[in-house]
Amino acid sequence: MTSTRGILRTVGWTLLLGAVCGLGVIYAIEHLYGVPLTDTSFRFERPWFGVLFAGALLAFLARTWWFRFHAPRILMSRAHELHTAPKGWRTHLVPLAPALRTVALTLLCFGLMGPQSIHAKDTTEVEGIDIALVLDLSLSMQAADIRPNRFEATKEVVNEFIRRRPNDRIGAVLFGRDAYTLLPLTTDHEALSQMITELQLGSIDGRGTAIGNGVATALNRLRMSKAKSKVVILLTD
C-alpha cells in the first residue's frame, strides 16, 4: 500500500510539473516568439528529437516503476515507528526529484528540437537624399509678425516638410549664440518631428545669430554621408 501510494504521489507530481512546464512552453512560444500555436509559420527544425524524448520518457517512467517494486527493503518489526519519526525538509522533497528530472528533460528536448518562427519580409529599396535642417533659435524669432510667432510658424513648416519627405534621411541643427546638433541624419521622421515640436525659444542661448556655425555644423554632419544628393536648408529670419 505504501509503495503504491508513493508511486501515485511521484506520478502525480510528475504530471503536475509537466503540465506547468507545458504551459510555460506555450507561453514562451506565443509571447516571447510572438507566434500563436495555430500559426503555420512556427515549426521545429529537428522534430525527430521529440520521438527520442518520448522514448526516453517512457524508459525513465518504466525504470521508476520497476525501482519502486524491486528496490531492496529493510524488514522492520514495527513499521508504524517509521511513519511517526520526525522528517526533515529533504525527506519531503524526495518525491519531487523524478518530476524535476522529467521537466528538465522536457525543456532540454524542446531546445534540441529547435523551435523556429518564420516570418517573411519584403524589402523595398528606395532612393532618397540627405537633408540637414538648420533652425534659428535666436531671440529675433520671437517676433509676432507671423502668428503666433516666427519660431512656431517655422516649426509648422518644418514638420510639414518632413511629412512630405518619407524616403529621405533628415537631421536638424539648432543655432543661436552657438550651434548644436538636435538629431543626426535619420529616417525616424516621427522622432524628429516630435523633437522639433517640443522645441521652445530658450532651449539654447538665443542671444546671438551664429548662422555660420549652424551651417558649418550641418556640413560636418553631411560630410560622411554616401548619398548622391546632400542638401542644407537654412530656416532663419
Buried (B, 14 or more C-beta within 10 A) or exposed (E): EEEEEEBEBBBEBBEEBBEEBEEBBEEEBBEEBEBEEEBEEBBBEEEEBBEEBEEBBEEBBEEBEEEEEEEEEEEEEEEEEEEEEEEEEEEEEEBBEBBEBBBEBBBEBBEBBEBEEEEEEEEEEEEBBBBBBBBBBBBBBEEEEBEEBBBBBBBEEBBEBBEEEEEBBBBBBBBBBEBBBBBEBEEEBEEBBEEBEEBEBEEBBBEEBBBEBBBBBBBEBBEEBEBEEBBBBBBBE
